[in-house]
């Protein structure tokens, strides 16, 4: 029965009556079961039930609209498309119920509904396939969905009163499942309404699964487990999407935990998930692999042969910990993070746009670099950015509003960069796979409606201020909206700079997204994959692979006062980070639970710097000295053919996808035939220098392996190489050049493992 039909008085009195019954029943159990209950009390705890068999009136918003969603009528491929389908349009997933009511009952009178003969309404005839329908049969005649629409039509297709209860949340149970192959589980979806009532909406919810092979789900919410793995099974109802994680393990699994030591809390939470999955982690990697991995990840450079020999010879059991600490204190660590945030903040010049000057880009970059070098807590950096005012030269952080000037895009970028939320899907309609509505989107955008820009005395500069007035309009309701935090309250911004109010909330503990988003970004930098992946796509339908781990990292970051060097130290000291990339029988298929190290291609800037490092050559970049590295480039438009080919971010958007790590034919041809490898080998003169120092070819081969791959060649490799080197100086030079070229073209060089 629909919970909205319960009378308020009865709903309030029943708990008291039940409590009285429990107390009296308990007393009877203590003093003797034979003690009779007085007739007056019996009457009190047996209230008269009235109208139990009466049907509740059908609500358009609460009953009919969910049928449209359940039947797929208002999806993007049907009538929910922007222009509708076959002359009839519904709002996507029902984000505009008032508009839908108008289009059904008023747009084309007597065509879509027939109040004289409700059964002959086109709304029903099309849905049941009684007349030709492009979408085919959506509901069965006589079904509960058919009866709901029919009863609404028979009652006169009435609109709902303004005070009709609204769905406030959706609950899906069970909340978490660990099951075996072949097992089934029925999900139950329950909606909670603004009047305090609840309703089982399992038969109205739309069920989806992220992994059909592991956990298939029927339209009625019955899960059937298939292959080993994990899935996220979701239920969508009204504006809400909620989900249940499902882990599927093989039946009669003889798996046993390997019981490797846990170095810190990172390993504790990773292992807890692996135990549920019946996956054993890989053991620690070798010292050689760890040394190369940690150098590339923290500094973007390779260890030298001398550094390698020193590390391998060190017998201190804490030598890895000491190395991590020393690398975190190097300027190269900061430079990598400056590059990362320069991409997210879109630091780039554009001569065709006023204010996008090269000077402004350099000032912006230098401000960011100076903030990170002086260890300014990141929450303070965010406050400085979002709440900034002044000239783009004297207050470079104001370029946050110069390099992006559209109000709506500013809101989108802020949500995506600092909270990992791609809220732009809610610009035209409610988000189809998340909680965000049009009201949420435009309420958040209203924080940026007061930004004013004007040219400075220098035409390359812009002056930014807050006007104190300005609003955005709701595209459906046509009303002015008020500033509202995403998923939070509507703050009082009277007499305040809205942006500063927003900045304070974004970095506050009341915002559940900021700390976890930053922690996820840091984790991805060192593990090759985010706990939420992509890192800037946080939504209900893209849940974290390990929610407990992400929560712990976010809390630690808050405890460290957003000094993320401490968090990097914890991550890199964990067994999880230091695991080998080789897999075992249980984790060979694992791609998201960090049971073994991911083999990752290094990004474009780091790869070019590595090539320059081992060949002892340099690249010249605009505005930088000759010995500068590619990771130090300030302006996003400063690039070269190699960086562009290997996927350097253009800084046009804030999307993490701008950094491309996908291989392509142009990359292979650049390495094989381009001047970036062969030319640098000859220009650097490393081979000639080593031969002139009278080093034997066998020793030079070992030096090349140490420089490029961080290891010594195996006996098999050495036996295969030496006959190709030759004996004359000319043959040796040519053979060593070919070997050097081959190593720089190898996957082992281009990937961090």
Buried (B, 14 or more C-beta within 10 A) or exposed (E): EBBBEBEEEEEEEEEEBEEEBEEBEEEBEEEEEEEEBEEEEEEBBEEEEEEEEEEBBBBBBBBBBBBBBBBBBBBEEBBBBEEBBEEBBBBBBBBBBBBBBEBBBEEEEEEBBBEEEBBEBBBBBBBBBBEEBEBEEBBEBEEEBBBBBBBBBEEEBBBBEEEBBEBBEBBBEEEEBBBBBEEEBEBBBBBBBEBEBEBBBBBBBBBBBBBEEBBBBEEEBBBBBBEBBBBBBBBBBBBBBBBBBBBBBEEEEEBEEBEBEBBBBBBBBBBEBBEBBBBBBBBBBEBBBBBBBBBBBBBBBBBBBEBBEBBBEBEEEEBBBEBBBEBBEEEBBBBBBBBBBBBBBBBBBBEEEBBBBBEBBBBBBEBBBEBBEEEBBBBBBBBBBBBBBBBBBEBBBBBBBBBBBEBBBBBBBBBBBBBBBBBBBBBEBBBBBBBBBBBBBBBBBBBBBBBEBEEBEEEBBBBBBBEEEBBBEBEBEEEEBBBBBBBBEEBEBEEBBBBBBBBBBBBEEEBBBBBBBBBBBBBBBBBBBBBBBBBBBBBBBBBBBBBBBBBBBBBBBBEBEBBBBBBBBBBBBBBBBBBBBBBBEBBEEBEBBBBBBBEBBBBBBBBBBBBBBBBBBBBEBEBBEEEBBBBBBBBBBBBBEBBEBBBBBBBEBBBBEBBBEEEEEEBEEBBEEBEBBBEBBBEBEBBEEBBEEEEEBEEBBBBBBBBBBBBBBEEEEBEEBBEEBBEEEEEBBBBBBBBBBEBBBEEBBBBBB
